[in-house]
Amino acid sequence: MTTSQARVTTAKPKRYMEQLCKHFEHKRPVTRSDEGNSITFSVGVCKLTATDDTLIMDVEANDASDLATLQDVVARHLVRFMFREPVQVTWLDAAT
């Protein structure tokens, strides 16, 4: 498995985590728990965790191509949802 992580600082991390889940759950399986949420895509999984000021997104896919697709999909939607709070999503290898 190939993995990466993005950390987005925001005043409303839980709100954006929920917004991503609600948006995708119409077509994708979403799991919610006290530890965080996850969205299962055909190319991999995105695990979401919210702290007081950070939305943490961990993505996992079978290969680099699927990982890049998953990163793009999740980041584009988050940027669209955060239009009042411009953001740049930077993905780092989970090993970094």
MARPA-519865 format. One line per field, with one value per residue (C-alpha): x, y, z. Coordinates in steps of 0.02 Angstrom, whole numbers, plus 50000, padded with zeros to 5 digits. Example, Ala and Ser with C-alpha at 12.3 -4.5 7.8 and 13.67 -1.06 7.14 Angstrom:
MARPA-519865
east = c(50615, 50684)
north = c(49775, 49947)
up = c(50390, 50357)
end
This chain:
MARPA-519865
east = c(50000, 50053, 50007, 50020, 49956, 49900, 49873, 49763, 49758, 49585, 49472, 49338, 49420, 49270, 49152, 49257, 49280, 49091, 49062, 49179, 49093, 48917, 48964, 49042, 48922, 48793, 48905, 49041, 49043, 49080, 49125, 49114, 49191, 49254, 49432, 49390, 49300, 49345, 49284, 49310, 49340, 49366, 49552, 49583, 49533, 49540, 49545, 49498, 49541, 49502, 49601, 49563, 49640, 49692, 49606, 49718, 49689, 49776, 49755, 49800, 49797, 49869, 49992, 50061, 49937, 49785, 49860, 49881, 49700, 49637, 49742, 49674, 49491, 49499, 49601, 49492, 49335, 49411, 49474, 49301, 49219, 49345, 49316, 49298, 49462, 49583, 49693, 49830, 49835, 50010, 50029, 50179, 50234, 50173, 50352, 50408)
north = c(50000, 50178, 50312, 50499, 50631, 50812, 50925, 51078, 51210, 51285, 51354, 51227, 51057, 50955, 51052, 51017, 50835, 50815, 50911, 50796, 50643, 50705, 50751, 50583, 50469, 50485, 50377, 50306, 50209, 50322, 50261, 50373, 50342, 50438, 50419, 50492, 50459, 50368, 50371, 50219, 50255, 50132, 50179, 50182, 50253, 50426, 50432, 50598, 50658, 50828, 50908, 51079, 51170, 51042, 50927, 50775, 50675, 50507, 50425, 50247, 50164, 50011, 50108, 50282, 50316, 50276, 50376, 50529, 50512, 50499, 50648, 50752, 50709, 50741, 50902, 50977, 50950, 51019, 51174, 51201, 51183, 51303, 51444, 51571, 51514, 51489, 51338, 51242, 51055, 50982, 50793, 50713, 50531, 50447, 50392, 50575)
up = c(50000, 49963, 50090, 50117, 50235, 50226, 50376, 50350, 50485, 50506, 50642, 50591, 50559, 50620, 50508, 50353, 50401, 50413, 50253, 50157, 50230, 50194, 50017, 49975, 50070, 49931, 49821, 49934, 50098, 50247, 50420, 50572, 50743, 50894, 50827, 50656, 50494, 50335, 50157, 50046, 49862, 49720, 49718, 49906, 50075, 50151, 50342, 50420, 50595, 50670, 50811, 50886, 50739, 50609, 50485, 50458, 50299, 50279, 50109, 50063, 49892, 49804, 49696, 49660, 49519, 49627, 49769, 49657, 49600, 49779, 49836, 49693, 49725, 49913, 49897, 49759, 49861, 50021, 49931, 49858, 50030, 50109, 49983, 50125, 50199, 50053, 50079, 49992, 50023, 50030, 50033, 50117, 50112, 50270, 50300, 50303)
end
